[in-house]
Amino acid sequence: MNNNELKPTVTLATRTNKTDNQEVKLRFRVRCGRSYQYYYKSGIVCSVGNLKRFNPDCSVKGRTIVPPAQLQNDISEVVAKLKRAAFAAVERGITSSDEFTALMKDKAVTGEKSTLLQDFADYIHERSTNDDEMQRITDATVTCYKSTFKQLQAFLVGRGLDNVSIQDFTPQMLIDFLKFLGSNVSQNSRSEYSTKLRKFFGDMEDRDLIAFSPFNRRKKEIQTLTARKRAHEPFALTLDEVKLIASTDVPQHLQRTKEIFMMQTYLGCRVRDLGNITMSDVKEHPDGFKYIRYIPQKTAKSDFKVETPLVPSAVAMLDGGVSLPMRLPATKVINDQIKALLHHCGINRTVEVRDKAAQRLTDSPLWYVVTSKICRRTAESLLTAYQVNMFTSGLHAVGSDAIKSYVDMSLTQRYRLMCLAYGETPTYNETDKDNNV
């Protein structure tokens, strides 16, 4: 059929068994001659009573009792998009309704004008709800994308650019945004957010929705602004320091921080995992001790699960009222709180840190340079000191690059060795005493 002769018609599906007060999602039928016919389910929701006020051709039935103006506008916009999509569908030989529905998402086809913020929000939703599990991003990554979106929204709205399109977002705007981030978040967070935005623009470029990604222009300036801060040496606490923090009374404003810090140190998990582990992940072993089983977010797409025995002090925290999941503040906030906690507990041991500006090593109190990563590092260091390597603690998958050697151990043996590493007395069933490690 010649597109010049094509006259697509759109009709509204009005048949339903629901009552006037109930709501339905509007469905449309698009016809292009006898050869092409598509059904499209829109996102428009209205009451059956209002639906009855439209003719099948989407026009309003009468002039006395009319449907809401916004509903009329929404239907008119969808009808216009459906007709534009029909031309493209016939041109491409599309015959199925599913393919037609996918075509309706192409804003270049429907003529829908969108903003950068709308496109970014759609992209996040698309990646987080992908039917392919291997392509779907984890909850933690979704959270990071949403944080990036909030920062981008604040930047654009503050400069009156909230209606800027993805095509009109210039490299200079990107540089200004990265500078904006520098005054609001840590350097590492700025790097993380820019990585998410780079991925978005890269995908838009691959889909030919933009000519080029703004990250591909003025690369040196952007690289300087997005460079990740070099981490300090992965310091760890000694067992005496762990016990000192556990036994020190802290002010009320540091109590929650202490609970988070100690629980992460006992588990050796990443801070993001601590925020997702629930009480349902706490299991009872037949030998009379408790352990935690969870899937780390970093490796959520694999089949690897973590099983970490709970030393008695961790069990005592849970029995004493500490509940999982633990609500965690933002990364920068929890890191500042951990510094305050260790300072209050007198963790003043001097460590060497690299002064990048002066190109030399300087001495610094341990509490001043720590982050939440010290918890995982401490757990692994304590366990390794007693030959409870990273496989034994259950913190890494067998065969990962993080492991140099491992042994085949039961969960009970892991539990006893972990208690030894933390200087605690294990509890187990009387019938199992003869199976000591």
N, C-alpha and C positions, 0 to 999 in steps of 0.2 A: 504494500500500500504506500503510495506517495505521501510524504508528510504534509505536503501542501493540501492534500485532500482529506487528511485525517481530522476527524471531529470527535474527540473522545467525549463520552458522556459519563457523568458521575451520579449515581443514585444512592440514597440513604436507606439502609436496612432498618425498617421500623417494626418488624414482627417480633413480639416478645410475649412471654406468659407472665411477666412481672406486673405488679400493680403500679398505679400512677405515682405513688410515693417512693417506690424503689428506684435505684440507680442502675444505669447500664453504661457500658463503653460503646461508643458509636462505631458502627461498621459501615463501610462503603463498598459499592461495586463500581468498577471502572470498565467501560466497554469501548473498544476501538474496532468498530465493524463487527463482523462475525468471527474473525480469526483470533482476536485478542480479548480476553476477559480476565479481570483480576479482582480479588477480594482483599480489602485492607482494613485491619482493625486499628483504629486510632487510639490515642491516649485521652480523648475527650470523654468526660463523664458527665452525664446529665440525668435528670429524673425522667421516668417514662412519660409523665404528664407533659413535660416540655418537649419530649421527642415527638409526641403526637401532634404538636403544633407546626410540624414541618411536613411538606409534601415530599414524595419520593425523590423529586429532582432537587431537593435541599432548599427549596424556596419556602417562605413562611406562608401558612395556610390563610390566615385572616389578618385583619387590621385591628380588631378589637382586643383580643387576648393574644398577645405576642410573647414569644420566649425572650429570655434576658438578652440584652444587646451583646454582652460579652460572648454568650454562647453562639449567637449569629456570626459574630466576627471570627470566632475560632473555627466554625464550620466553613465559612467563606475562605479562610486561609488554607485549610486542609484541601478543599476542593481545587483551589488554584494550584497547589503543589501536586495534587494527584494528576491534574491535566498536563502539567509540565513533565511529570515523570512518565506519563503515558507515551509522549512523543519519543522519549529516550528508550522506553521499553520496546516499542515497535521497531525502532531503528536497530536495536541490539538483538532483536529476535527473542526477547524474553517472553515465556509463555506461562510460567508458574507464578502463583500468588506470593510464594515465599521469596522468589527472586525479586519480584516487584516491591515487596516490603523492604528488602535490603536496599533496593535502589532509592527508596524514599528517604533513606538515611544519608544519602549523598547530597549535601547542601549545594554543591555545584550544579546538580541536576534540578533540584526543586526550586532553586533561586532564592533559598532562604539566606538572609543576611545574619551572620552570627558574630559574636564578639570573641576575643581571645579567651575571656573567662568562661564563656559558655562552651567553647571548644575544649578547653582544659578540663572542665567539669565532666563533659561527656566522655572524654578520653579516660579519666579516672574510673568512671562508672563502667565503661566498656572493659577495661583491663581487670577490674575487680569482680566482674560477673561473667568472665569468659567461660564458655562451656568446656573448653579444653583445660583440664586441671593443670597441665604442664605450662600453659600460657597464662593462667590466672595468677595474679600477684597475691602475696600473703597479706594478712590483716595488718601486720607491722608496716609493710610497704605502703599499703593504702593510707595508714595513719600519716606516714611521711609525705605522701603525695598531697593529702589534705592540708597538712601544715604548710607545704609549699604554696598551695592554692590560697590559703588565708593571707600569707605574706604578700603574694602577688596582687591579691585583691586590695589589700591595704595600700600598697604602693600606687596602683592604678587609680583607685578612688581618690586618694590624697592629692593626685596631680590632675584630676579631671580627665583621666584617660580610660575610664572603666568601659567605654564603648569602642575602644580601639580593636580592630580586627587582627587576626593572626597574621594576615598579609602585611599589615601596616605597623607591626611591632618591629622597630628598627634595632640595629646593634647598639646604638646610643641609648635607647630605652633599656635594653638589657643591661648595659654597663651601669646605668643609673640605678636599676633595680638591685644589682649586686652590691653597689655602694650602700643602698638603703638597707639591705640585709646586714651589712657589716656593722651598722649602728643599732641593730635590734637583736641579733642572735650571735652565737659564738662562731668562730671561724670555721670550725668543723661542721656546724649546722649549715652555715652558708654554702660550704662545699657540697653537703648532702642535698640541699634544696636545689642548687644549680644543676646537680647531676640529674635530678628528676625532671627539671625543666628542659635540660639538654635532650633527654630521652624523648620527651613529648615532641619537641620541635623536629628531632631527627625522624620520628615516625611520620609526622606531617609532611616532611620533605619526601620521604619514601613513597608516600601516597599521592605525591604531586599536588598537594593542597597549597604548598608554598614553593616559591622558586628556590629558596635556600634558607637554611637555618641561620638565625642571627648569631649563633655560636661559631659559625664558619667565617665570620668577619671580625677584624680587629682582635685576632686570637691572642696576641701577647698580653693585651690589657685584660682580657677575660681570664686568661690563665693565671695572671697575678692575683686577681680578685677571688678566684675559686680554688686556689691552692689549699690543700688540707694542711692544717697545723701539724708539725711533726710531734708525735707523741713522746712523752717522757719514757724513760726506761720503765718496763713493767714491774714496778716495785710490788713487794708482797710483805705482809705482816708475819711476824714470828708467832709461834704458839702462845708465848707469854703475852704478847700484845693483844692477841685475840681474846685471851682470858681476861686481860685488864679491861678491855672495852666491855666485855660481857658482864663484868662484876661492878662497873662504875655506875653510880647513880647519876642520871643526867636530868637537866631541866625539862619541864613539860614540853617545850617547843622542840626538843631534840629526841623525845621518847619515840615518836614514830620513825624518825630517821634511824635510830638505833635498832629498832625491830627489823626494818628493811635491810639494813646493813648486815646484821647478824644472820638473818635468814638466807640472804644471798651468799654469805660466806660459808654457811653450813652446806648449802646446796651446790655451790660452785657454778650456778647457772648464769646466763647472761641476764642483764637487768630487764630486757624486754620480756624474756620468758617468765621472770618472776611476776610480772604484771598479768600474766595469762594463766599461770598454774592455779588450779582451783582445789578445793577440798576433795572433790571427786577423784583427783589425781593421786591422792594419798591412799596407799594400799597397805593391807595387813599381810605380812608374810607368815606362812605356817610355822616358822621357827620362832615367832613371837616378837618380831620387830617390825617397824613401819618403814616404808620406802615410797618414793615419788616416781611415778611413771608419766612422762609427757613427751610431746614431739617438739623439738626446738624450732622456733620460727625460721631460723637461718637455713635449716635443711628441711623445711616443712614439705617440700615437693618429693622428698625421698621417703623410703620406708623406715629410716632410722628413728628409733625412739630411745629416750634416756631413762634409765632406771637407777636412781641414786638412793642408797639407804639413808635414813634419817638418824643422825646421832642423837643420843638422849636429850641433849640441850635443845635441839630443834623440836623434838617431840614435846618437851616441856613448854616451849613457846606456844605451840599450837594448843596444847591442853590449857595453857594459862590465858587464852583469850585472843591470841593473834590468829586472824583468819586469812584464808586465801580465797580469791586472789588479793594481792596487796595493791592498793591504789597508789600509783607512783606519780610524783610531779614530773615536770619537764626535765630533760637531761641536765640542762645547766643548773636548774634549781637543786636537783638531788645531789649533783657534784658539789655545789657550794655548801649544802647541808652536811655532807660527809666530811668535808674539810673542817667545819665547825665542830662536828662530833669528835673527830680524832684530836682536834686541838684541845677540846674540853677534857678528854680522857688522858691527856698528857703524852700523846704519841709524838715526841719531839726528836726522835732519832734523826740524825743528819744524813742526807743522801746527796749524791752528786747529780746535777742536772746540766744539760747543755744549754748555754746561753748562745742562741743563734746569732744575735746581733754582735756580740763581742767575740764570737768564735772561740769560746773556751768553756771549761767546766766550772760550775760554781756550786757551793754548798747551800742546801736548803732544808728546812725542817720537812720531814716526811708528810705531815698533815697538810702542808701548803701546796703540794704538787699532786695529791691523789685525786682519782676519780672513782666512779663506781666499778671500774675495771679491776681495781685492787682486790675486790671480793673474789672474783673468779681466779685471779692470779694467786691469791693467798691459798684458796682451796687446793689448787693444783700443786702448789709448792709444798704444802704440808703433806699431801698424799704422796708426792714423789719422794719426799724425804724418807718415807717408810716403805718405799718400793710399791706404793699404791699408785701405779702410773695412771695416765689419763684414760686408758681403756678400763682399768679396774674400777675407777670411780664412776664409770658409765657416762663420762662427759663427752666422749668422742666415739665415732664409729670405728669399728675394726677396719684396719687398712687405710685410715686417713693419714694424710701427710704429717699430722700433728703427733703421731705415735712412732716411737723408735723401736719399741718392743712391747709385747703384751703376753699375758698368760690367760688360760681358760680357768675362770674362777666362778664359783657359785655366788649368788647374791648374798648368802649368809657369810661367806668368806670375805666378800667385799665389806660388808657391814662391820665385821670385827676389826679388819685392818683400818677402816676409816675411824672407828672409835679409838684405836691405838694412835692414829695420826693426830686426832684432836684431843688426846689425853683424857678420854672418857671411858667409863666402864660399860661394856655392852650388856644388854639384857637379852636373854634367849630362853627357850624352853628347857626344862630340866632334862628331857630325853635327848637333847642335842649337845650336851656338854662335852661328850667324848669326841666331838668332831671339830675340836679347836684347830685353828690355823697355827 
